[in-house]
Amino acid sequence: MMTFISKKLPNFIALALFAILLFIAIHIFPVPALTMPVSDAAGISFALLTDSAGSPFFLITAALLCLIPVFLKLPKKTITKIWIQFGILLVLSFVTKTVLKHETAIPRPYTYELQALHLVGSPADFYALDSTAKENVVKQAGAYISPWRLRSWKGETNYSFPSGHTIFAAICVLFWGGFFIRRGNYLVAGGLIIWATGVGISRLWLGMHFPSDVMGSILSAAVLYFFIPEWDENAKKNKQKK
C-alpha cells in the first residue's frame, strides 16, 4: 500500500501546488461584476484558456500531452501503460462530473445575474425552461453582457458543480505534472500548473462557476487518482534475475 501511494506522490505534489496557486489567485484577483465591459485582449485570453480545457478542444490538449512520451522515445509498453492510465482517469472524471452535476443541481453564477437583470424570476425558473427558452433568455442578456462571456453562457446551460473544465485541467496537472516532476522537468510542470490556474480563473471570470466549484474539481481529481492502477516497471526484471 505504501509503495502504491509513494508512486503517486509526485502527482499529488503537482496537484497540491495547483490547488495552492489557484486558491491564492482567487483571492488576489476578485471576479469583476459580470455586467462590466470586457476588453478584447482579456476576452481572447480567457476564451483561449477556457476553450483549451473544454469541448471539443480538450481533445487537442489531451492528444498533445499524450505525444510527450513518444517524443521522449520511451519504450512502447511504457507508453501504452501511460495512455491507459490517462484514459481511465479521463473517463472517470467525465462520469464523476456528469453524476455530480445532476445530483447537486447547483445553479451557475450567471443565472443569478439573469435574475438580477429581471430576465428570469430565479435561477430555478431558468432551469425549468426548455433548451430553446434558455437560449432566448441568454440572448436577451446580450444587451447587458459582453459577448466574450455570453458565448459561454449560450453553450453551457447545465449545472455548476463541479467545473468540468477545471477537473480536466486538474487531471492534466495531476497526471502529467507528476510525470514531469519524476523526470526533473520542473519548469514544464510549472508551466502546466500556471495554464491550469488560468483555466480555473477563466471559469470564474466568465460567470460559469463559483470558487467552490473549481476547488471541488481539484479534490475530485485527487480522489479519482487513487483508482488508477500502477505497474511495477522492475517486476519482470526481478523475476528474470531470480
Secondary structure, DSSP 8 states (H G I E B T S, - for coil): -HHHHHHHHHHHHHHHHHHHHHHHHHHHS----TTS---HHHHHHHHHHHHHTSTTTHHHHHHHHHTHHHHTT--HHHHHHHHHHHHHHHHHHHHHHHHHHHHH----HHHHHHHHTTSSS-HHHHHHS-HHHHHHHHHHGGGTS-HHHHHHHHH--S--SS-HHHHHHHHHIIIIIHHHHHTT-HHHHHHHHHHHHHHHHHHHHTTS--HHHHHHHHHHHHHHHTTS----TTHHHHHHH-
